[in-house]
Amino acid sequence: LRGDDHLVALDARRELKQGAARRAVHDLPVDPEARAVARAVEGGARRRRQVDGAPLVRAHARDRHHLRLRHDPGLEAQVEELEEAMAELSKRQSAAETAKHEAAVVKNAEVIFNSPRGVTVGNKDGDVTFVEFFDYNCGYCKRAMMDMMELMKSDPKLKVVLKEFPVLNAGSVEAAQVGVAVRMQDPTGKKYLDFHQKLLTGRGAVDKARAMAVAKEVGLDMAKLEKDISSAEVRNTLEENFKLAEAMGMNGTPSYVIGKQVVIGAVGVENLREKISNARCGKATC
């Protein structure tokens, strides 16, 4: 979910900053005022959770104002050094996460991009493969589906692979099971894509009954569908998708693999287009 993904990312950054502040408290000279100010910066990081939409600099400004009241330029310099250290730690953490994601993609590339358990739409021989992990009860996946359709329409060389990743509730799992069963009787992916769009654009919660109604609407064999839902192939498909998601650190939907890049959250069509270009030619625009 886009909102949840962003909260997770923000929480990670905040924990990183708070951890740096805590370490800095112990690294400062044994000076009660210096320690107090470092703790004030740590507290400022915590208080930023309660600042609705306020930029980081506002919280920093409050801490600097506290220092000016103490009339101690030395402490001001120490806090600035601390902020620089926290920024550097954040940068290194981001680089490490990117490297970890890329290594996971390389290790699992065959299953990610070419598993017969994924649903392939768009250009099956495309030069860039765009893989989306989704949940039928994910509100942001509805918008992501529109982004995907626009990308397929505007980029005839794009290969798209869809993978069910039901993380929200029991209804999501039921709908994903129906989705896999739909794929099993539609090797072309055309009816599956129709099913996918109708189920994601409908109103209300999604469960087995809703998914079966949509499957009937798009013309599938309902007796076969009911039988296939409880098959080993459905279980194995979902297990495969969850293992892949775990290996790449995916914790919500929609999530994507584009080239060697792992993208978590509904980042918007333009960001996705840029990442496709990076995978294609190494630049934001080819």
Salt bridges, closest charged atoms under 4 A:
ASP11 OD1 - ARG14 NH1 3.71
ASP11 OD1 - ARG49 NH1 3.12
GLU15 OE2 - ARG49 NH2 3.12
GLU33 OE2 - ARG70 NH2 3.48
GLU42 OE2 - ARG22 NH1 3.48
GLU42 OE2 - ARG46 NH1 3.30
ASP63 OD1 - ARG47 NH2 3.53
GLU76 OE2 - ARG64 NE 3.57
GLU83 OE2 - HIS60 ND1 3.74
GLU83 OE1 - ARG64 NH2 2.79
GLU88 OE2 - ARG92 NE 3.06
GLU97 OE1 - HIS101 NE2 3.89
ASP127 OD2 - LYS157 NZ 3.88
ASP127 OD1 - ARG280 NH2 2.88
GLU150 OE2 - ARG273 NH2 3.20
ASP155 OD2 - ARG280 NH1 3.00
ASP194 OD1 - LYS198 NZ 3.98
GLU217 OE2 - LYS198 NZ 3.55
GLU226 OE2 - LYS208 NZ 2.82
ASP228 OD2 - LYS224 NZ 2.67
GLU233 OE2 - ARG117 NE 3.31
GLU233 OE2 - ARG183 NH2 3.14
GLU240 OE1 - ARG117 NH1 3.24
GLU270 OE2 - ARG273 NH2 3.47
